[in-house]
Amino acid sequence: MPNLTHLTLEFIRLDDEDLSKLNECFPCLQVLNLIRVGGLKNPKIHLSQLKCVQPDILILDTPSVSTLKLTIDKLGPTVQVDGLASLKNLRIESSELNSLLQLFASDWDIRTLDLELPVSVDCMDLYYEVKPDYLVQLFSRITEVKLSPRFSCALMSLLCLCTNHESAGRLEKLLVHLPASDITSCPFVPLLSVGAPSCEVTVLFHADTSDAVRQAAASVWPPFVRGLPRFPEITWRWGT
């Protein structure tokens, strides 16, 4: 049905475990409702006409989902999240981080959290949306945190405003992307402060970062921060 724009499937079981056939057979869908649909194993929705970037209503009740990736510009007035007992891995790309993080990360046992910002959002937008201290406190309860390129760039400019100095938390793995600029000191010290004693930190430099800057960071940051050996057990990894 190549011209179908609205489809609701309710109380059925699909053999299309990853929804590849659904994506192929209904390319013009603008509205898709999957209600109590069984048989889904690794579902991915790739429908270019599906109008869900700015949903008026978002309802998630998927008790078997362990990995969820959300890209949302704006949230509508109705957001209902329930039944996500198996959710372990969450990726969010949105300007509405405060609302989404409160919906997900505060109530569920998230193991891996991956955050990114839309192209149109800068560090001031991030600051007004969610405070750095809240993010640091949140990261302390997550096992693995991945800060994608645009989110890393915005957050690095704000971490100097942190007043939160918590002791070591659950954070075992941290991945950050750094912009192409002169880096004289480690800009994410507050994140290191909430890491587990043997936290693994992966630093990915922008491809345009000079070799001198990379070498200086790799030789100065671990394990000394401001001249003091504060994080001697951290494992550092470097990449581009």
Phi and psi restraints in degrees (value plus and minus 20) as a CYANA .aco file:
   2 PRO   PHI     -89.0   -49.0
   2 PRO   PSI     -37.5     2.5
   3 ASN   PHI    -123.7   -83.7
   3 ASN   PSI     -19.8    20.2
   4 LEU   PHI     -86.7   -46.7
   4 LEU   PSI     112.7   152.7
   5 THR   PHI    -129.7   -89.7
   5 THR   PSI     -42.2    -2.2
   6 HIS   PHI    -148.8  -108.8
   6 HIS   PSI     110.7   150.7
   7 LEU   PHI    -163.1  -123.1
   7 LEU   PSI     110.2   150.2
   8 THR   PHI    -144.5  -104.5
   8 THR   PSI     105.3   145.3
   9 LEU   PHI    -137.8   -97.8
   9 LEU   PSI     105.8   145.8
  10 GLU   PHI    -158.9  -118.9
  10 GLU   PSI     113.6   153.6
  11 PHE   PHI      35.7    75.7
  11 PHE   PSI      27.6    67.6
  12 ILE   PHI    -152.9  -112.9
  12 ILE   PSI     150.7   190.7
  13 ARG   PHI    -140.6  -100.6
  13 ARG   PSI     112.7   152.7
  14 LEU   PHI    -126.6   -86.6
  14 LEU   PSI     119.1   159.1
  15 ASP   PHI    -103.0   -63.0
  15 ASP   PSI     -30.8     9.2
  16 ASP   PHI    -100.6   -60.6
  16 ASP   PSI      60.3   100.3
  17 GLU   PHI     -82.4   -42.4
  17 GLU   PSI     -53.5   -13.5
  18 ASP   PHI    -130.2   -90.2
  18 ASP   PSI     -11.5    28.5
  19 LEU   PHI      47.3    87.3
  19 LEU   PSI      -1.8    38.2
  20 SER   PHI     -84.2   -44.2
  20 SER   PSI     -60.2   -20.2
  21 LYS   PHI     -88.6   -48.6
  21 LYS   PSI     -57.4   -17.4
  22 LEU   PHI     -82.7   -42.7
  22 LEU   PSI     -63.9   -23.9
  23 ASN   PHI     -81.2   -41.2
  23 ASN   PSI     -57.3   -17.3
  24 GLU   PHI     -94.8   -54.8
  24 GLU   PSI     -58.9   -18.9
  25 CYS   PHI    -104.5   -64.5
  25 CYS   PSI     -40.5    -0.5
  26 PHE   PHI    -148.9  -108.9
  26 PHE   PSI      45.0    85.0
  27 PRO   PHI     -89.5   -49.5
  27 PRO   PSI     -38.1     1.9
  28 CYS   PHI    -123.5   -83.5
  28 CYS   PSI      -5.6    34.4
  29 LEU   PHI     -79.0   -39.0
  29 LEU   PSI     113.0   153.0
  30 GLN   PHI    -129.5   -89.5
  30 GLN   PSI     -45.5    -5.5
  31 VAL   PHI    -153.2  -113.2
  31 VAL   PSI     105.0   145.0
  32 LEU   PHI    -151.5  -111.5
  32 LEU   PSI     103.6   143.6
  33 ASN   PHI    -137.4   -97.4
  33 ASN   PSI      99.1   139.1
  34 LEU   PHI    -133.0   -93.0
  34 LEU   PSI      88.6   128.6
  35 ILE   PHI    -139.9   -99.9
  35 ILE   PSI      94.6   134.6
  36 ARG   PHI      31.7    71.7
  36 ARG   PSI      29.4    69.4
  37 VAL   PHI    -114.9   -74.9
  37 VAL   PSI     102.8   142.8
  38 GLY   PHI    -118.4   -78.4
  38 GLY   PSI     151.3   191.3
  39 GLY   PHI      69.8   109.8
  39 GLY   PSI     -22.9    17.1
  40 LEU   PHI    -100.9   -60.9
  40 LEU   PSI     109.8   149.8
  41 LYS   PHI    -130.7   -90.7
  41 LYS   PSI     -70.8   -30.8
  42 ASN   PHI    -159.7  -119.7
  42 ASN   PSI      45.8    85.8
  43 PRO   PHI     -91.1   -51.1
  43 PRO   PSI     115.2   155.2
  44 LYS   PHI    -153.2  -113.2
  44 LYS   PSI     110.2   150.2
  45 ILE   PHI    -125.8   -85.8
  45 ILE   PSI      95.6   135.6
  46 HIS   PHI    -143.9  -103.9
  46 HIS   PSI      62.8   102.8
  47 LEU   PHI    -149.9  -109.9
  47 LEU   PSI      89.2   129.2
  48 SER   PHI     -86.4   -46.4
  48 SER   PSI     -42.5    -2.5
  49 GLN   PHI    -115.3   -75.3
  49 GLN   PSI     -24.7    15.3
  50 LEU   PHI     -87.9   -47.9
  50 LEU   PSI      99.8   139.8
  51 LYS   PHI    -110.5   -70.5
  51 LYS   PSI      60.0   100.0
  52 CYS   PHI    -150.7  -110.7
  52 CYS   PSI      -6.6    33.4
  53 VAL   PHI     -91.6   -51.6
  53 VAL   PSI     -56.5   -16.5
  54 GLN   PHI    -144.8  -104.8
  54 GLN   PSI      50.9    90.9
  55 PRO   PHI     -91.3   -51.3
  55 PRO   PSI     116.9   156.9
  56 ASP   PHI     -91.1   -51.1
  56 ASP   PSI     -54.8   -14.8
  57 ILE   PHI    -152.1  -112.1
  57 ILE   PSI     109.4   149.4
  58 LEU   PHI    -146.2  -106.2
  58 LEU   PSI      95.7   135.7
  59 ILE   PHI    -145.5  -105.5
  59 ILE   PSI     100.7   140.7
  60 LEU   PHI    -141.0  -101.0
  60 LEU   PSI      97.6   137.6
  61 ASP   PHI    -161.5  -121.5
  61 ASP   PSI      61.6   101.6
  62 THR   PHI    -154.1  -114.1
  62 THR   PSI      64.6   104.6
  63 PRO   PHI     -86.1   -46.1
  63 PRO   PSI     -38.4     1.6
  64 SER   PHI    -116.2   -76.2
  64 SER   PSI     -28.2    11.8
  65 VAL   PHI     -91.5   -51.5
  65 VAL   PSI     106.7   146.7
  66 SER   PHI    -125.4   -85.4
  66 SER   PSI     -44.7    -4.7
  67 THR   PHI    -146.8  -106.8
  67 THR   PSI     106.8   146.8
  68 LEU   PHI    -153.0  -113.0
  68 LEU   PSI     108.9   148.9
  69 LYS   PHI    -141.3  -101.3
  69 LYS   PSI      99.5   139.5
  70 LEU   PHI    -138.0   -98.0
  70 LEU   PSI     108.5   148.5
  71 THR   PHI    -142.4  -102.4
  71 THR   PSI      88.3   128.3
  72 ILE   PHI    -156.4  -116.4
  72 ILE   PSI     107.5   147.5
  73 ASP   PHI     -94.6   -54.6
  73 ASP   PSI     -78.9   -38.9
  74 LYS   PHI    -153.5  -113.5
  74 LYS   PSI     121.7   161.7
  75 LEU   PHI    -112.2   -72.2
  75 LEU   PSI     120.9   160.9
  76 GLY   PHI     -98.5   -58.5
  76 GLY   PSI    -198.7  -158.7
  77 PRO   PHI     -91.7   -51.7
  77 PRO   PSI     -39.2     0.8
  78 THR   PHI    -132.6   -92.6
  78 THR   PSI      90.7   130.7
  79 VAL   PHI    -151.6  -111.6
  79 VAL   PSI     102.4   142.4
  80 GLN   PHI    -151.1  -111.1
  80 GLN   PSI      97.4   137.4
  81 VAL   PHI    -140.9  -100.9
  81 VAL   PSI     100.7   140.7
  82 ASP   PHI    -175.5  -135.5
  82 ASP   PSI     136.8   176.8
  83 GLY   PHI      50.9    90.9
  83 GLY   PSI      11.7    51.7
  84 LEU   PHI    -124.9   -84.9
  84 LEU   PSI      29.1    69.1
  85 ALA   PHI     -85.1   -45.1
  85 ALA   PSI     -43.8    -3.8
  86 SER   PHI    -119.4   -79.4
  86 SER   PSI     -18.7    21.3
  87 LEU   PHI     -87.0   -47.0
  87 LEU   PSI     100.7   140.7
  88 LYS   PHI    -141.8  -101.8
  88 LYS   PSI     -49.5    -9.5
  89 ASN   PHI    -144.8  -104.8
  89 ASN   PSI     103.1   143.1
  90 LEU   PHI    -151.0  -111.0
  90 LEU   PSI     108.4   148.4
  91 ARG   PHI    -141.7  -101.7
  91 ARG   PSI     109.4   149.4
  92 ILE   PHI    -147.1  -107.1
  92 ILE   PSI     107.9   147.9
  93 GLU   PHI    -143.1  -103.1
  93 GLU   PSI      85.7   125.7
  94 SER   PHI    -187.0  -147.0
  94 SER   PSI     135.9   175.9
  95 SER   PHI    -106.2   -66.2
  95 SER   PSI     -30.5     9.5
  96 GLU   PHI    -120.2   -80.2
  96 GLU   PSI      31.4    71.4
  97 LEU   PHI     -84.7   -44.7
  97 LEU   PSI     -58.4   -18.4
  98 ASN   PHI     -79.3   -39.3
  98 ASN   PSI     -68.2   -28.2
  99 SER   PHI     -85.7   -45.7
  99 SER   PSI     -63.7   -23.7
 100 LEU   PHI     -89.1   -49.1
 100 LEU   PSI     -61.3   -21.3
 101 LEU   PHI     -85.0   -45.0
 101 LEU   PSI     -57.9   -17.9
 102 GLN   PHI     -86.9   -46.9
 102 GLN   PSI     -53.2   -13.2
 103 LEU   PHI     -89.3   -49.3
 103 LEU   PSI     -59.0   -19.0
 104 PHE   PHI    -122.5   -82.5
 104 PHE   PSI     -85.7   -45.7
 105 ALA   PHI     -88.3   -48.3
 105 ALA   PSI     -43.0    -3.0
 106 SER   PHI     -99.7   -59.7
 106 SER   PSI     -42.3    -2.3
 107 ASP   PHI    -132.5   -92.5
 107 ASP   PSI     -35.9     4.1
 108 TRP   PHI    -139.5   -99.5
 108 TRP   PSI     138.7   178.7
 109 ASP   PHI    -106.0   -66.0
 109 ASP   PSI      52.6    92.6
 110 ILE   PHI     -94.4   -54.4
 110 ILE   PSI     110.3   150.3
 111 ARG   PHI    -115.5   -75.5
 111 ARG   PSI     -64.2   -24.2
 112 THR   PHI    -140.7  -100.7
 112 THR   PSI     107.3   147.3
 113 LEU   PHI    -143.6  -103.6
 113 LEU   PSI     103.5   143.5
 114 ASP   PHI    -140.6  -100.6
 114 ASP   PSI     101.4   141.4
 115 LEU   PHI    -139.6   -99.6
 115 LEU   PSI     118.7   158.7
 116 GLU   PHI    -163.6  -123.6
 116 GLU   PSI     137.7   177.7
 117 LEU   PHI    -133.8   -93.8
 117 LEU   PSI     128.7   168.7
 118 PRO   PHI     -82.3   -42.3
 118 PRO   PSI     140.5   180.5
 119 VAL   PHI     -79.2   -39.2
 119 VAL   PSI     -53.3   -13.3
 120 SER   PHI     -98.5   -58.5
 120 SER   PSI     -25.3    14.7
 121 VAL   PHI    -120.7   -80.7
 121 VAL   PSI     114.7   154.7
 122 ASP   PHI    -137.0   -97.0
 122 ASP   PSI    -192.7  -152.7
 123 CYS   PHI     -86.2   -46.2
 123 CYS   PSI     -53.3   -13.3
 124 MET   PHI     -89.5   -49.5
 124 MET   PSI     -58.2   -18.2
 125 ASP   PHI     -81.0   -41.0
 125 ASP   PSI     -61.5   -21.5
 126 LEU   PHI     -83.9   -43.9
 126 LEU   PSI     -61.0   -21.0
 127 TYR   PHI     -83.0   -43.0
 127 TYR   PSI     -63.0   -23.0
 128 TYR   PHI     -92.7   -52.7
 128 TYR   PSI     -42.9    -2.9
 129 GLU   PHI    -102.8   -62.8
 129 GLU   PSI     -64.9   -24.9
 130 VAL   PHI    -171.3  -131.3
 130 VAL   PSI     112.3   152.3
 131 LYS   PHI     -99.1   -59.1
 131 LYS   PSI     125.7   165.7
 132 PRO   PHI     -77.3   -37.3
 132 PRO   PSI     -58.6   -18.6
 133 ASP   PHI     -80.8   -40.8
 133 ASP   PSI     -59.0   -19.0
 134 TYR   PHI     -84.2   -44.2
 134 TYR   PSI     -62.4   -22.4
 135 LEU   PHI     -83.5   -43.5
 135 LEU   PSI     -64.2   -24.2
 136 VAL   PHI     -81.8   -41.8
 136 VAL   PSI     -63.1   -23.1
 137 GLN   PHI     -83.4   -43.4
 137 GLN   PSI     -59.4   -19.4
 138 LEU   PHI     -85.0   -45.0
 138 LEU   PSI     -65.2   -25.2
 139 PHE   PHI     -81.5   -41.5
 139 PHE   PSI     -48.0    -8.0
 140 SER   PHI     -85.5   -45.5
 140 SER   PSI     -37.4     2.6
 141 ARG   PHI    -122.1   -82.1
 141 ARG   PSI     -17.5    22.5
 142 ILE   PHI    -127.7   -87.7
 142 ILE   PSI     125.2   165.2
 143 THR   PHI     -96.8   -56.8
 143 THR   PSI     -62.1   -22.1
 144 GLU   PHI    -155.9  -115.9
 144 GLU   PSI     107.1   147.1
 145 VAL   PHI    -141.0  -101.0
 145 VAL   PSI     109.0   149.0
 146 LYS   PHI    -139.8   -99.8
 146 LYS   PSI     101.3   141.3
 147 LEU   PHI    -126.1   -86.1
 147 LEU   PSI      86.3   126.3
 148 SER   PHI     -88.1   -48.1
 148 SER   PSI     148.9   188.9
 149 PRO   PHI     -72.2   -32.2
 149 PRO   PSI     -74.7   -34.7
 150 ARG   PHI     -88.2   -48.2
 150 ARG   PSI     -57.1   -17.1
 151 PHE   PHI     -86.0   -46.0
 151 PHE   PSI     -63.2   -23.2
 152 SER   PHI     -78.2   -38.2
 152 SER   PSI     -66.8   -26.8
 153 CYS   PHI     -79.9   -39.9
 153 CYS   PSI     -63.4   -23.4
 154 ALA   PHI     -89.7   -49.7
 154 ALA   PSI     -62.6   -22.6
 155 LEU   PHI     -89.6   -49.6
 155 LEU   PSI     -56.1   -16.1
 156 MET   PHI     -78.4   -38.4
 156 MET   PSI     -50.0   -10.0
 157 SER   PHI     -97.0   -57.0
 157 SER   PSI     -33.6     6.4
 158 LEU   PHI    -129.0   -89.0
 158 LEU   PSI     -38.5     1.5
 159 LEU   PHI     -84.3   -44.3
 159 LEU   PSI     -42.8    -2.8
 160 CYS   PHI     -85.5   -45.5
 160 CYS   PSI     -35.8     4.2
 161 LEU   PHI    -107.3   -67.3
 161 LEU   PSI     -23.4    16.6
 162 CYS   PHI     -87.0   -47.0
 162 CYS   PSI     116.2   156.2
 163 THR   PHI    -133.6   -93.6
 163 THR   PSI     -22.0    18.0
 164 ASN   PHI    -104.7   -64.7
 164 ASN   PSI     100.4   140.4
 165 HIS   PHI    -144.8  -104.8
 165 HIS   PSI      48.3    88.3
 166 GLU   PHI     -94.9   -54.9
 166 GLU   PSI     140.5   180.5
 167 SER   PHI     -98.1   -58.1
 167 SER   PSI     158.1   198.1
 168 ALA   PHI     -74.7   -34.7
 168 ALA   PSI     119.3   159.3
 169 GLY   PHI    -133.4   -93.4
 169 GLY   PSI    -166.5  -126.5
 170 ARG   PHI    -112.3   -72.3
 170 ARG   PSI     -28.3    11.7
 171 LEU   PHI     -82.3   -42.3
 171 LEU   PSI      94.4   134.4
 172 GLU   PHI    -124.1   -84.1
 172 GLU   PSI     -46.7    -6.7
 173 LYS   PHI    -157.7  -117.7
 173 LYS   PSI     112.6   152.6
 174 LEU   PHI    -151.9  -111.9
 174 LEU   PSI     108.3   148.3
 175 LEU   PHI    -141.9  -101.9
 175 LEU   PSI     106.6   146.6
 176 VAL   PHI    -149.9  -109.9
 176 VAL   PSI     127.8   167.8
 177 HIS   PHI    -126.6   -86.6
 177 HIS   PSI     112.5   152.5
 178 LEU   PHI    -129.5   -89.5
 178 LEU   PSI     121.1   161.1
 179 PRO   PHI     -91.5   -51.5
 179 PRO   PSI     147.3   187.3
 180 ALA   PHI    -101.9   -61.9
 180 ALA   PSI      69.0   109.0
 181 SER   PHI    -175.4  -135.4
 181 SER   PSI     147.0   187.0
 182 ASP   PHI     -88.7   -48.7
 182 ASP   PSI     105.5   145.5
 183 ILE   PHI    -139.8   -99.8
 183 ILE   PSI      81.4   121.4
 184 THR   PHI    -111.6   -71.6
 184 THR   PSI     -40.8    -0.8
 185 SER   PHI    -162.8  -122.8
 185 SER   PSI     140.3   180.3
 186 CYS   PHI     -89.2   -49.2
 186 CYS   PSI      94.4   134.4
 187 PRO   PHI    -101.4   -61.4
 187 PRO   PSI     -24.4    15.6
 188 PHE   PHI    -140.8  -100.8
 188 PHE   PSI      16.6    56.6
 189 VAL   PHI     -76.0   -36.0
 189 VAL   PSI     -61.9   -21.9
 190 PRO   PHI     -77.4   -37.4
 190 PRO   PSI     -50.8   -10.8
 191 LEU   PHI     -91.9   -51.9
 191 LEU   PSI     -55.4   -15.4
 192 LEU   PHI     -85.9   -45.9
 192 LEU   PSI     -50.8   -10.8
 193 SER   PHI     -86.7   -46.7
 193 SER   PSI     -44.0    -4.0
 194 VAL   PHI    -124.4   -84.4
 194 VAL   PSI     -10.3    29.7
 195 GLY   PHI    -100.8   -60.8
 195 GLY   PSI     137.1   177.1
 196 ALA   PHI     -84.5   -44.5
 196 ALA   PSI     138.7   178.7
 197 PRO   PHI     -73.6   -33.6
 197 PRO   PSI     -55.5   -15.5
 198 SER   PHI    -128.7   -88.7
 198 SER   PSI      19.8    59.8
 199 CYS   PHI     -82.3   -42.3
 199 CYS   PSI     122.4   162.4
 200 GLU   PHI    -121.9   -81.9
 200 GLU   PSI      98.7   138.7
 201 VAL   PHI    -130.1   -90.1
 201 VAL   PSI     102.4   142.4
 202 THR   PHI    -128.2   -88.2
 202 THR   PSI     101.7   141.7
 203 VAL   PHI    -131.1   -91.1
 203 VAL   PSI      99.0   139.0
 204 LEU   PHI    -128.6   -88.6
 204 LEU   PSI      97.1   137.1
 205 PHE   PHI    -104.6   -64.6
 205 PHE   PSI     130.3   170.3
 206 HIS   PHI     -83.6   -43.6
 206 HIS   PSI     126.4   166.4
 207 ALA   PHI     -80.2   -40.2
 207 ALA   PSI     -45.0    -5.0
 208 ASP   PHI    -106.6   -66.6
 208 ASP   PSI     -22.3    17.7
 209 THR   PHI     -88.4   -48.4
 209 THR   PSI     114.2   154.2
 210 SER   PHI     -88.9   -48.9
 210 SER   PSI     134.9   174.9
 211 ASP   PHI     -81.0   -41.0
 211 ASP   PSI     -55.7   -15.7
 212 ALA   PHI     -82.6   -42.6
 212 ALA   PSI     -61.4   -21.4
 213 VAL   PHI     -86.7   -46.7
 213 VAL   PSI     -62.6   -22.6
 214 ARG   PHI     -83.1   -43.1
 214 ARG   PSI     -66.0   -26.0
 215 GLN   PHI     -85.1   -45.1
 215 GLN   PSI     -58.2   -18.2
 216 ALA   PHI     -84.6   -44.6
 216 ALA   PSI     -63.5   -23.5
 217 ALA   PHI     -84.2   -44.2
 217 ALA   PSI     -64.5   -24.5
 218 ALA   PHI     -85.7   -45.7
 218 ALA   PSI     -47.1    -7.1
 219 SER   PHI    -113.5   -73.5
 219 SER   PSI     -44.9    -4.9
 220 VAL   PHI    -118.7   -78.7
 220 VAL   PSI     -60.8   -20.8
 221 TRP   PHI     -85.4   -45.4
 221 TRP   PSI     -72.7   -32.7
 222 PRO   PHI    -111.5   -71.5
 222 PRO   PSI     115.3   155.3
 223 PRO   PHI    -117.3   -77.3
 223 PRO   PSI      -4.2    35.8
 224 PHE   PHI    -119.2   -79.2
 224 PHE   PSI     112.3   152.3
 225 VAL   PHI    -147.9  -107.9
 225 VAL   PSI      99.8   139.8
 226 ARG   PHI      37.1    77.1
 226 ARG   PSI      16.0    56.0
 227 GLY   PHI      61.6   101.6
 227 GLY   PSI     -19.5    20.5
 228 LEU   PHI    -137.4   -97.4
 228 LEU   PSI     116.7   156.7
 229 PRO   PHI     -97.1   -57.1
 229 PRO   PSI      62.6   102.6
 230 ARG   PHI    -110.4   -70.4
 230 ARG   PSI     -48.8    -8.8
 231 PHE   PHI    -149.6  -109.6
 231 PHE   PSI      44.2    84.2
 232 PRO   PHI     -89.6   -49.6
 232 PRO   PSI     -41.8    -1.8
 233 GLU   PHI    -117.5   -77.5
 233 GLU   PSI     -19.0    21.0
 234 ILE   PHI     -89.7   -49.7
 234 ILE   PSI     117.7   157.7
 235 THR   PHI    -116.1   -76.1
 235 THR   PSI     103.0   143.0
 236 TRP   PHI    -123.1   -83.1
 236 TRP   PSI     117.5   157.5
 237 ARG   PHI    -148.9  -108.9
 237 ARG   PSI     121.0   161.0
 238 TRP   PHI    -143.6  -103.6
 238 TRP   PSI     121.8   161.8
 239 GLY   PHI    -180.3  -140.3
 239 GLY   PSI    -194.6  -154.6
